[in-house]
Amino acid sequence: MKLRLILYITLLFSAVAQAQEYPVDPDDIYRSPVRAVLNQFSITVTTGYNSTKYSHNLDGFWFLQSTTDQYITPNTGEPLGTSFPAYQNWFNNPSLADTVELTDIYDVPYAPLSSPVNNPALSQGLDTLDGNVVGFEGRGWGVPINLGVRYNYQKFRVGLGLGLEFHTIKSLSPTRDDLGIRNYEPNFKKAVFFSYYLNLGYRFYDFWDWSFAGELEIGKQKMGKNWNSSLLNQSIFFNLGVSIEKNLSEYFRIVIKPSYDFKNYGISVPETGLSIKHKNPTFRVNFGVSITIPELRRSPMKSDHVQLKHLYTDPQTGRVEEVRGQPIWKKQNPKVGENHRKLWRYKFKNRKKLNPY
Amino acid sequence: MISNTKIFHLPIALVVLLMLSCCGDTDEPVSDQDVADQATIEAYLAENDSLAEAHESGIYYVIVDTVPSGTQAAGNIMSIFYSAAIMGGSEIDNITKGEEDSVMLKQGVDAIYPVGLDIGLSLMKEGETFRFYIPSSLAYGDYSSSLIPENSIIVIEVEVAAIHNVADIIDDQHDQIEEYIEVQKLDSTIIDSVFNSTLNEWVHTDTTLFHPLDSVEYLISDQIYFKRQSEGTAGNMVIGGESATISYIGTTLSGDEFDRRPFATPLTYAFGTGEIIEGLDAGISVMERNEEALIIIPSHKAYGESVFVIPRFIKQDFVDLEIIPQYAAKVNPYEVVIFETTLQNNP
């Protein structure tokens, strides 16, 4: 019942698109109901470049740096004792490192040092900094593959999408460079992100064969096995972007979409009740193709070289059907010479000529 | 084409020249300070101390009092009197002959701060008195405190009271320790007792001085003194490769506490690996767990020459600046140390 209702509604809207005039009563022209429904949807596949900026600070923790490692430990307001739990990998999977012993091995009763004055060995130790002055930021980049399906209603569009991003992360540098903090090195380099989202958009401007649509994506990103999902508390992401579409035909367009993701995640540090908030907004420039499934099929007759949309009568059943004379990526009802192969081939070269041939 | 290449090379050569000249500049400030210090010292000396001689290291010295013969070699252990002051300014520290005992230090092994004094002492013989003018780079550099301004030039007048050898110091410290044991009545054999002729036996008159348990024992091979104060778990000793957990109070012979590890926060260390001072490790080796003992360690089994620092009261600043080790702020050169130690069960 529901499906039928949707079918009727979509058929109603699809009627708007018919403009061709034929010497046949339009009611007698056969139109595939399946195609009529599918024609309301567009499928978009894009790829491109995503640049993610990671940033966090360690408020509420002590930051500790030895000659080889970096740790954090909760700042309870008390000075650190001589031994305390230390956590590492607070970027993606906070876990207990070996208990750090804050020992000065040049104190009593440790063995004396030979040539003690200005001995470089004296500087070997663990630096402790209050986390509220320590922050890290860094970039990751990725190549996404996005697949979206949307329903178009006039200038509005609503859709669903899936995304896969092959992500590479670099080391995160300290926000202050005067404290001798080294870069934070995540314990992985590559990750695969999976996301799903709802897409809402409005085509706000058309200019010749260009269209501009503002789009909002709301969704969830799965960051993969490198992040400990049991400690992860992820926000929904919002993506705002402008889809710039070059309509090569009624059914086929090239899409370039610059957009910006607003997102962050919190990661809890086990057994402390504390968590660290990481911001990871992403700037994306994605490009790809978008197709709308034609409501008409190509003429089934091989020898049919008619260029425009036209009527075709089935020789066996006598059924009259409107068919296309062009592949979907070409303009369907071209003016004379518009889809001409040579003109297409030399389109760039001839772009400034008034009369190319 | 060739001439073009030459023209192309010219800017590169200029850039290289510029880079070289700028790299030279980065070294300049250090020597600038040295040059300035040198000029200041020379101007001061011309007016006040014209007999001063320059040493290749950058220090200036005046022989105040000399002796005809004597010896000096790097690595000597010396006793000195001194007074140190900012050049043209206030005094920062002194050990005055007749008022205090001389202080011991070891010259030539990077165990003296400021470094300029170490260099200066290498020029001196037993009985001599020198006055040194030490530029800031060999003194405290850009360190500053309420007493020492940044880049100060230091004047130190030093008298070498004696030059010692290690055997003398060991003998001397043994005497000091024996005296300490006697004064403190650490030996249970030493009890304030009187012989009661009517009873025909010794009667203890003051048992409060009776120190419990064993007499002080001199462990010959380890050259430390050891006194058991309370019994531990029989047979439960630390063996090599194990870790030992200790709490202790560290004092000097004069009774000053320099370090403490409370029972609740003990120190756990790898026993017998040289991680801690030799004397303490040796003392632990004869202890049973839960035993309490007094371990008296002569300096050559503890912190030896440690670090001699002028001024004596701001050692911690130099520890924080990672110039001297922390133990040097606690233990003076050639100091006998006493550890009242409890060997605990491992946590």
Interface residues (C-beta under 8 A of the other chain):
Chain A: G81 T82 D104 I105 Y106 D107 V108 P109 Y110 A111 P112 L113 S114 S115 P116 V117 N118 N119 L122 S123
Chain B: V109 D110 A111 I112 Y113 V115 D118 Y248 G250 F258 D259 T265 L267 G274 E275 I276 I277 E278 L280 A302 Y303 G304 S306 V307 E322 I323 I324 P325 Q326 Y327 A328 K330 V331 F339
